[in-house]
Amino acid sequence: MAKFLAALAFIFLGVLPATVEARLITDAAGRKVEIPDTINRILVAGPPAAALVYVLAPDKLAGWVSAPSDAAKAYLAPSVRNLPTIGRLTVKGGTISMQAVTAANPDIILDVGTVDPTYSALADKVQGETHIPYVLFDGSFARTGDTLREVGDILGVTGRAKTLADYADAAIKDLNDKLATLTDAQRPRVYYGRGANGLETGLAGSINLEILNAAGAVNVAAAAGKGGLTQVTPQQIVDWNPDMILAEDGKFAAAVKSDPQWAGVKAVKDGKLFVPPSLPFGWFDSPPGVNRLIGIRWLETLLYPQLFKNDLSADVRGFYKLFYQVDLTDDQVAALLKSAE
């Protein structure tokens, strides 16, 4: 009887329990979004958001946008390895229905990455149809620390967010301080090829090539214009004559090494062809998220060995422990670094 009367009191006084209170925030797109005061379950809109929520609050992750491979699972905490695959909102047409979004029963939908009218409109559309708060965060590399703090605040994990954000800020500051000592002539010209044939790359301003620019290198494909991802031809790459080639897929790297049409490219002649590690998330791209913080460590030692004399094995082990919450074995560290050769 007492519980019944207490419930009536809540109704008549217009008071709700704290667990369903809400607060109004302004997201990175300038949208006013009312979110629950307590968030326990998050639907991520795309891969960068999945990586971000995983490193901050893995227990709040409702599921993956795509299932981790068996190889990737070994580098993830056991609690998330077999989460359901829900699908992705942030692709043309999407891979998840509004019914599936609702069925996942999230407290919020979270996206992080490029913030522009297209993503803002998608957020408004999904939120309007599902009545689930949809929040956008800036995924630019330079703002990694700020984004970690902002997301950590709404998820109620401010302490962990501060620890990770401080790491990000220190890594980016160290990078920028050392790059400031370089001349333009010391900055290598690099081509980054995505996919099995390596002919997809990013133009100037592409978030997928962002850490290449952050690392002080020159994206040769910027000569083709400004924008996002684009297709190029082998002849364009040959004409650009990069000092180094980064291949997302090992098949492209193998093809470049054996195909005579690439033989005259400076990167091939000098043996400067590398495949960024990709477990459990890509170090360079795929996705362009918080996972790039270890990629920048790898890149800086690759591009400027005379300037950055890090113990990369120790950096990898420390990053995976802090961000991914896994203790790597010596064999796992060696496998990650060997894949980059």
Buried (B, 14 or more C-beta within 10 A) or exposed (E): EEEEEEEEEEEEEEEEEEEEEEEEBEBBBEBEBEBBBEBBBBBBBBBBBBBBBBBBBBEBBBBBBEBBEEEBBBBBBEEBBEBEBBBBBBEEEBBBEBEBBBEBEBBBBBBBBBBEEEBBEBBBEBBEEBEBBBBBBBBBBEBBBBBBBBBBEBBBBEEBBBBBBEBBBEBBEBBEEBBEEEEEEEBBBBBBBBBBEBBBBBBBBBBBBBBBBBBBBBBBBBEBEEEEBBEBEBEBBBEBBBBBBBBBBEBBBEBBBEEEEBEEBBBBEEEBBBBBBBBBBBBBBBBBBBBBBBBBBBBBBBBBEEBBEBEBBEBBBBBBEBBBBBEBEEEBBEBBBEBBE
